[in-house]
């Protein structure tokens, strides 16, 4: 399953890049994120609670940054285990392009879900994944704009 | 194995306080979605608060064109209610075609709308009828209630008490059911209300139930299946899955809308 999106962010590219590497910002932007801990410069562990209708699953996973080219972008790759619910893994290529005072963020993501959660929710996984991805980048844009405004 | 505590609430206020006291509580009505999910270990609430026996949440009344349905009223009760069949047969017919007999005799209208499964039928009816959802705390219009895929305006321990709407001049629901689950691949509820024509679509939109503004505009002043023919329904924003892709669903929405209008 593949998803993509584009967001215009009202902040200079350097600030957007810094935020993309700021674990505290990422933590508040990831929908359902309960814990995000830095393990090394490029690796984090995450605990994410996913609630879709009656389903409630908690995923424990590892998130890593790859192909880092400041300030143009990176790839973010994650994999999580949700116990009996199954597993989720995926990655996104995030690109930043300067647009005057603004920054255009584009992403292309791939995600894979397996186990019980995939069997039960196959008709909805794609919409849900797309919605979560959109929520993340919208949260990210809003958090960044709020930070720039208050600075 | 995991433990779940079962509580049977006898009033709305008792249900609210049981939910407030629970660590990770879940309201149980007919259990037609929640129990299979728990059996699959995809949900493990610490407490279940059963609201199905609460008197003020059961039954159907029609007073001066205002229909009120208790949240714990089963689909079978809605389908078989004579007063409702007279006031708004479209809703009774919709209930008669939800799932299978087991689902209809246990599943409830409140459970269905609280879950807001994008393929459930009731959300389309409530949205098209401009219904009001009454909870223990407030009244919410259907337009504000259905937020998105499985999302509603409800707070975690808020209990739906009843649903009410004004009997429409015309109302009909047409759905193309998945032959196995009978969930709507696309379902359209069309209603001619005092606020004009209202059309809501279930099963097809990738962010859950939604109103179709172009169809409503076309039907205002020209309530006929022909009015639907001139409306274009795009594949953008449609669900796409193994049962049908976005373009197929877009076409189904148009066909079902025509049938719903013609069926009134």
Boltz contact constraints between the chains, C-beta under 6 A:
constraints:
  - contact:
      token1: [A, 52]
      token2: [B, 150]
      max_distance: 6.0
  - contact:
      token1: [A, 53]
      token2: [B, 115]
      max_distance: 6.0
  - contact:
      token1: [A, 53]
      token2: [B, 150]
      max_distance: 6.0
  - contact:
      token1: [A, 54]
      token2: [B, 33]
      max_distance: 6.0
  - contact:
      token1: [A, 54]
      token2: [B, 34]
      max_distance: 6.0
  - contact:
      token1: [A, 54]
      token2: [B, 37]
      max_distance: 6.0
  - contact:
      token1: [A, 54]
      token2: [B, 43]
      max_distance: 6.0
  - contact:
      token1: [A, 55]
      token2: [B, 37]
      max_distance: 6.0
  - contact:
      token1: [A, 55]
      token2: [B, 42]
      max_distance: 6.0
  - contact:
      token1: [A, 55]
      token2: [B, 43]
      max_distance: 6.0
  - contact:
      token1: [A, 56]
      token2: [B, 43]
      max_distance: 6.0
  - contact:
      token1: [A, 84]
      token2: [B, 41]
      max_distance: 6.0
  - contact:
      token1: [A, 85]
      token2: [B, 42]
      max_distance: 6.0
  - contact:
      token1: [A, 116]
      token2: [B, 40]
      max_distance: 6.0
  - contact:
      token1: [A, 123]
      token2: [B, 241]
      max_distance: 6.0
  - contact:
      token1: [A, 127]
      token2: [B, 149]
      max_distance: 6.0
  - contact:
      token1: [A, 127]
      token2: [B, 206]
      max_distance: 6.0
